[in-house]
Amino acid sequence: MASLRLTIVDRRFTFYPPIIHRERRENMESTYKVIELIGTSPSSWGEAAKNAVETASKSLKDLRIAEAIDFDLKVENGKVTAFRTKVKVSFKYQD
């Protein structure tokens, strides 16, 4: 899976998802389930997203696409203690 690229524009963070290559037609006729996960990291939103996907891949088969959709911070005593990223993950539906 390609890595996410982060750009800071006017103090806003913009994530650019990896380029998705078109799959063969037979793969396009499959059914996928989409779930939302929240990953955490003490260092960055990108690491938080990576942690969510890697943890999910331990129990879900055939992960396809991950989309970072929301970002927040955990703050304790005025200091950032964790980065949190909400991620939509799709995987092939198995009967």
C-alpha positions in Angstrom: 0.0 0.0 0.0 1.4 3.4 -0.9 2.0 5.9 1.9 -0.1 9.0 2.5 1.4 12.4 1.7 0.8 15.4 4.0 0.8 19.0 2.9 0.4 22.0 5.2 -1.6 24.8 3.5 -2.7 27.8 5.5 -2.2 25.9 8.8 -4.6 23.2 7.5 -3.4 19.6 6.9 -4.4 18.0 3.6 -3.8 14.3 3.0 -3.5 13.1 -0.5 -4.4 9.4 -0.8 -2.2 7.1 -2.9 -3.0 6.8 -6.6 -5.5 4.0 -7.1 -4.8 1.9 -10.2 -7.8 0.5 -12.0 -8.4 -3.1 -11.4 -9.3 -5.7 -14.0 -13.0 -5.8 -14.9 -13.6 -9.2 -13.1 -12.4 -7.6 -9.9 -14.8 -4.6 -10.3 -17.8 -7.0 -10.1 -16.9 -7.9 -6.5 -18.7 -6.7 -3.4 -16.8 -4.8 -0.7 -17.7 -4.0 2.9 -16.7 -0.6 4.4 -16.0 -0.1 8.1 -14.7 2.9 10.1 -11.8 2.6 12.5 -9.9 5.0 14.7 -6.2 4.6 15.0 -4.0 6.4 17.5 -0.4 7.5 17.7 1.7 9.6 20.0 3.6 11.1 17.0 1.3 11.9 14.0 -2.0 11.5 12.1 -0.3 9.4 9.4 1.1 7.0 12.0 -2.4 6.8 13.6 -3.9 5.9 10.2 -1.2 3.3 9.6 -1.8 1.8 13.0 -5.5 1.4 12.3 -5.0 -0.3 8.9 -2.2 -2.6 10.1 -4.2 -3.7 13.2 -7.3 -4.3 11.0 -5.2 -6.4 8.5 -4.5 -8.9 11.3 -8.1 -10.0 11.4 -9.6 -8.9 8.1 -8.7 -10.5 4.8 -8.3 -8.8 1.4 -8.2 -5.2 2.6 -8.4 -2.9 -0.5 -8.7 0.8 0.2 -8.2 3.0 3.3 -9.4 6.6 3.4 -8.5 9.0 6.2 -11.7 10.9 6.9 -11.3 12.7 10.2 -8.5 13.9 12.5 -8.4 15.0 16.1 -6.0 15.3 19.0 -6.1 14.1 22.6 -5.1 16.9 25.0 -4.1 16.4 28.6 -2.9 19.3 30.8 -2.6 21.6 27.8 -0.3 19.2 25.9 -1.1 17.0 22.9 -0.8 13.4 24.1 -2.2 11.5 21.0 -3.1 11.9 17.4 -6.3 10.2 16.3 -7.3 9.4 12.7 -10.7 8.0 11.7 -10.2 5.7 8.7 -12.7 4.1 6.3 -11.4 0.7 5.3 -12.8 -1.5 2.6 -12.4 -5.3 2.2 -13.8 -7.9 -0.1 -17.0 -9.4 1.1 -16.8 -13.1 1.8 -20.0 -15.3 1.8 
